[in-house]
């Protein structure tokens, strides 16, 4: 059975207008590479229309169909092309996960007078004003859609907070005093005292009408697009109780598994990820943010990083069955909000660690397969030109994952700069099985075992980095080699 491999098929700076069409063109190649599922970006209209990356959600029902926010299409194309892209992936046996952004809404159509308290931005439970009235954009009527698919109107009772007072032209964090509470909703993340509020008009999940509308929308979305599951955005800002209710409803409604992976981006505290998993009854997987942090730090530290600790503090270490492993994503790429890219030299090592081992569900990132080039302002205020080259040997590793990186695993994590492991293969495929070495410092060698079934076989290095041939002894052992700061993958010649 082929091992699952997920791909994030976009990045923050993907050019406007062509993504859905590229998905259609590339779906066959992705299948050949061994991609079994694709995570596509938010497909609905954002507050910036065709310029919106999609995380500033305006209208969940507008998949590029209505003239709203200055365009009919979204950044990625039309509703028709989105549905064609999903079908093209399905035609090649690839599942599709939709990016779901339900934490907030942006670009309201009308302003309302609302009662608020201004809150301390660093201590969100601390009010720094008495209750007063501001005028804020909290009413969403979607005039371009004119009630098609849903007549639900969002107003101030649907939101917990806002960040702009139109009346006084003032930016801040304003807690809306609605009938569902004068306090923020309870969330697991305690950063800033309470991190319910993130941005824009923050959705009030304590309002039963909101929950019912989002369940109706979820059913509509699944029926109209045919996607197979979800990537959930900004979980640390949403009460886990909502997603328990939402996912249970949709799974019962469809009778489908609806694979779900959530973004709870907390790279420094695995315990809070485990707490969220417990609170949601393991109804979803989570991205392994601590593993990304380890990769980033290892890539910056070089030979002084002890690779024996590469999995320390990670979700993969604690709960591998629910860990979606990754090297980078659209938030960690250069010039983005959570900028912490893995350096190019280390990316092949990181991908070997998530693609060629037994545990975890790996997710590869679009620029690491296709490359990317863009300009944007950095934190220093200057404009930077970024060129991201495709990750060396990534296609080869995808092929090896699909074909020979199978069977039981033996680890040789006994050196701070030189890690190794073997996969013993499976009985039904005599060619399967491999030996992997990664070096964060100088080159080296390591004796490793694949098992007696491989006795007498000759192995060669599959990425082309070494010319030696390694013949295994009667126990299936051999001495394998790797260059400095590199990977070596050995398979039967």
SVG drawing of the C-alpha trace seen along z (x, -y; Angstrom):
<svg xmlns="http://www.w3.org/2000/svg" viewBox="-32 -60 66 75">
<polyline fill="none" stroke="black" stroke-width="0.4" points="0.0,0.0 1.3,-3.4 2.2,-5.7 0.3,-9.0 2.0,-12.2 0.3,-15.6 1.2,-18.7 0.4,-22.4 -0.2,-23.5 0.3,-27.3 2.4,-29.9 1.7,-33.4 3.0,-35.1 1.5,-32.9 0.6,-35.1 -3.0,-36.0 -5.4,-34.2 -3.7,-30.9 -3.6,-28.4 -6.7,-26.4 -5.6,-26.0 -2.1,-24.9 -3.7,-22.3 -5.6,-20.9 -2.4,-20.8 -0.2,-19.3 -2.6,-16.7 -1.2,-13.8 2.4,-14.7 1.5,-15.0 0.1,-11.5 3.2,-10.1 5.4,-11.8 3.4,-10.0 1.3,-12.8 -1.9,-11.3 -3.6,-14.5 -3.4,-18.2 -4.2,-21.1 -5.6,-24.0 -5.8,-27.6 -9.0,-29.4 -11.3,-29.3 -13.8,-32.0 -13.9,-35.7 -11.7,-37.8 -12.0,-41.5 -9.5,-42.3 -11.2,-40.4 -8.8,-38.9 -5.9,-40.4 -6.7,-38.5 -4.6,-35.5 -7.8,-34.3 -7.3,-34.5 -9.2,-37.8 -12.5,-36.0 -15.4,-38.0 -18.0,-35.7 -17.8,-32.0 -20.3,-31.2 -18.6,-33.2 -16.1,-30.8 -15.4,-33.2 -19.0,-33.5 -20.2,-37.0 -19.0,-40.5 -17.9,-41.5 -15.0,-43.3 -13.9,-44.5 -13.8,-41.2 -15.8,-38.1 -12.9,-35.7 -10.8,-35.0 -7.0,-35.3 -6.9,-31.7 -9.6,-31.7 -13.3,-31.1 -15.7,-28.8 -15.9,-26.7 -12.1,-26.2 -11.9,-25.4 -14.4,-22.6 -12.6,-21.4 -9.3,-21.4 -10.9,-19.3 -12.2,-16.9 -8.9,-16.7 -7.1,-15.7 -9.8,-13.1 -9.4,-11.7 -5.8,-11.0 -6.6,-9.4 -5.6,-12.4 -7.7,-13.7 -8.4,-17.4 -8.3,-19.3 -10.0,-22.7 -8.5,-25.5 -11.2,-26.6 -10.9,-30.1 -13.7,-30.6 -12.0,-32.7 -12.9,-36.1 -14.5,-38.0 -13.2,-41.1 -14.6,-43.8 -18.1,-44.3 -20.6,-46.0 -22.1,-48.4 -21.1,-50.0 -23.1,-49.7 -23.1,-51.6 -21.8,-49.0 -21.0,-49.0 -17.4,-48.1 -14.6,-48.2 -11.1,-49.0 -8.7,-46.2 -5.0,-46.2 -3.5,-44.6 -0.9,-42.8 -3.2,-41.7 -6.5,-41.0 -8.5,-40.4 -7.6,-43.9 -10.0,-46.7 -8.5,-50.1 -11.7,-52.0 -15.3,-52.1 -18.0,-50.8 -18.7,-53.3 -20.1,-53.3 -18.1,-53.2 -19.0,-52.9 -17.5,-49.8 -17.9,-47.7 -19.6,-44.6 -22.6,-44.1 -22.2,-41.7 -25.1,-41.7 -23.2,-40.5 -25.1,-42.7 -23.4,-41.1 -24.7,-37.7 -28.3,-38.9 -29.1,-36.0 -28.2,-33.2 -27.3,-30.0 -27.9,-31.8 -29.8,-34.8 -27.9,-34.9 -26.9,-38.5 -23.9,-38.9 -24.1,-41.7 -22.5,-42.8 -24.2,-39.9 -22.0,-37.5 -18.7,-38.9 -16.7,-39.1 -14.3,-41.9 -13.1,-44.4 -9.9,-46.3 -11.1,-49.6 -13.3,-52.4 -14.6,-54.2 -16.1,-57.0 -12.9,-58.0 -10.6,-56.7 -8.8,-54.7 -7.1,-51.3 -7.2,-49.1 -8.7,-45.9 -12.3,-46.5 -14.3,-43.8 -17.9,-43.9 -20.4,-43.8 -23.1,-41.5 -25.7,-39.3 -23.4,-36.3 -20.9,-37.8 -18.7,-40.8 -15.7,-38.6 -13.7,-36.8 -14.5,-33.2 -12.5,-30.6 -9.6,-29.3 -6.7,-27.0 -3.9,-29.4 -3.1,-31.7 -0.8,-34.0 -1.7,-37.7 -4.0,-36.4 -6.6,-35.3 -6.0,-34.9 -9.5,-34.6 -9.1,-37.8 -6.7,-37.7 -7.8,-40.1 -10.7,-41.8 -14.2,-41.0 -13.7,-38.0 -16.5,-35.5 -18.7,-34.8 -19.1,-31.1 -21.3,-31.3 -24.1,-32.6 -26.1,-29.5 -27.3,-31.1 -23.7,-31.5 -22.9,-27.9 -25.9,-26.7 -25.1,-28.9 -21.5,-27.6 -22.8,-24.0 -25.2,-24.8 -22.3,-26.3 -20.0,-23.4 -22.6,-21.0 -23.2,-23.3 -19.4,-23.5 -18.9,-19.7 -21.9,-19.1 -20.8,-21.7 -17.1,-21.1 -16.6,-17.4 -13.5,-18.0 -12.4,-15.2 -11.4,-17.0 -10.1,-20.2 -7.2,-22.2 -8.4,-24.4 -6.9,-27.8 -6.1,-29.7 -7.2,-27.0 -5.5,-28.7 -8.0,-31.5 -11.2,-29.4 -12.8,-27.4 -12.3,-23.7 -15.9,-23.0 -17.0,-24.6 -15.0,-22.3 -16.1,-19.3 -19.7,-20.3 -18.9,-21.3 -16.9,-18.2 -19.3,-15.8 -22.2,-17.4 -20.5,-17.3 -19.2,-13.7 -22.7,-12.6 -24.2,-14.6 -21.9,-13.2 -21.1,-9.7 -17.5,-10.5 -14.3,-10.5 -13.4,-14.0 -9.7,-13.9 -8.9,-17.1 -5.6,-18.8 -5.5,-21.9 -3.1,-24.8 -2.5,-25.4 0.8,-27.3 2.6,-26.9 6.2,-25.9 7.5,-26.3 5.0,-24.3 4.0,-20.8 1.9,-20.4 -0.7,-23.0 -1.0,-21.0 -1.6,-17.9 -4.2,-19.7 -6.0,-20.8 -5.9,-17.2 -7.5,-16.1 -10.1,-18.8 -11.2,-17.8 -11.1,-14.1 -8.5,-13.5 -11.0,-14.4 -8.2,-15.9 -4.5,-15.9 -2.3,-18.9 0.7,-20.4 3.9,-19.7 5.0,-23.3 7.7,-22.3 9.3,-20.0 9.4,-22.9 11.1,-25.0 13.7,-22.3 14.4,-22.2 14.7,-26.0 17.1,-26.1 19.2,-23.2 19.5,-24.9 20.7,-28.1 23.0,-26.4 24.8,-24.0 27.3,-21.6 26.8,-22.9 23.2,-21.5 22.9,-18.1 20.8,-16.2 20.0,-13.5 17.5,-16.0 15.8,-16.8 12.5,-15.1 12.7,-16.4 9.6,-18.2 7.7,-17.5 4.2,-16.2 5.8,-13.4 7.6,-12.2 4.5,-12.4 1.6,-11.4 2.9,-10.3 -0.5,-9.1 -1.9,-12.6 1.2,-14.6 1.3,-16.2 5.0,-16.9 6.3,-19.8 9.4,-21.7 7.9,-25.1 4.6,-26.7 3.1,-30.0 3.4,-31.6 7.1,-30.6 8.4,-31.5 10.6,-34.6 8.9,-38.0 5.8,-36.4 4.2,-36.8 5.8,-33.8 9.0,-34.0 11.3,-31.2 12.4,-29.5 14.5,-26.4 17.8,-27.2 18.2,-25.7 21.2,-23.4 19.2,-21.7 15.9,-21.2 17.0,-17.9 17.9,-16.6 14.5,-17.8 12.6,-16.2 14.5,-12.9 13.4,-13.0 9.7,-13.4 9.5,-11.4 11.7,-8.4 10.7,-7.3 7.8,-5.3 6.0,-7.9 4.0,-11.0 2.0,-12.3 4.4,-14.5 3.4,-17.7 5.6,-19.2 5.5,-22.9 4.9,-24.3 8.2,-26.3 10.2,-23.3 8.9,-21.5 8.4,-24.3 10.5,-27.2 9.2,-30.8 10.3,-34.3 8.7,-37.5 9.3,-40.9 7.9,-42.3 8.7,-44.5 10.6,-43.0 10.5,-43.7 13.2,-46.3 10.9,-48.3 12.9,-47.7 11.8,-45.8 13.5,-42.5 13.7,-40.2 13.3,-36.6 14.2,-33.6 13.4,-30.2 15.0,-27.3 13.4,-23.9 14.7,-21.6 17.5,-19.4 16.6,-15.7 12.9,-16.3 11.5,-14.5 13.9,-11.6 12.9,-11.3 9.2,-11.3 9.9,-8.5 11.8,-6.6 9.0,-7.1 6.6,-5.7 8.7,-2.7 11.3,-1.4 11.2,-3.4 9.0,-0.7 8.9,1.8 10.4,1.8 12.9,-0.8 16.2,-0.7 17.6,-3.9 21.3,-4.9 21.0,-8.2 24.3,-7.9 26.3,-10.9 25.5,-14.6 26.1,-15.4 25.5,-12.1 22.1,-10.3 21.2,-7.1 18.3,-4.7 17.3,-1.8 14.0,-0.5 14.0,3.2 11.5,3.4 8.4,5.7 8.3,9.3 6.1,8.7 8.6,6.4 12.2,7.7 13.5,4.4 12.2,2.4 14.3,1.3 16.9,-1.4 19.5,-3.0 19.6,-6.7 22.3,-9.0 22.1,-12.7 25.0,-14.9 24.8,-18.3 28.6,-18.6 31.4,-16.7 30.9,-13.7 31.2,-10.3 30.2,-6.7 28.1,-4.3 27.5,-0.6 23.8,0.2 21.7,3.3 18.7,3.9 18.2,7.5 19.2,11.0 16.7,10.9 19.1,8.4 22.3,10.5 24.7,10.3 22.8,7.4 24.8,4.6 23.6,1.1 24.3,-2.2 23.6,-5.8 20.4,-7.0 20.9,-10.8 24.2,-10.5 26.4,-11.9 28.6,-8.9 30.1,-6.4 30.9,-3.5 29.0,-0.2 28.1,1.4 27.7,5.1 25.8,6.3 27.1,9.2 25.3,12.3 23.3,10.4 22.3,7.6 24.8,5.2 27.0,2.7 29.0,-0.5 27.3,-3.4 28.7,-6.9 27.5,-10.5 29.1,-13.8 29.2,-16.8 26.0,-18.8 24.1,-16.4 22.0,-13.3 22.8,-9.9 20.1,-7.3 21.2,-3.8 19.1,-1.3 19.6,2.0 21.6,1.5"/>
</svg>
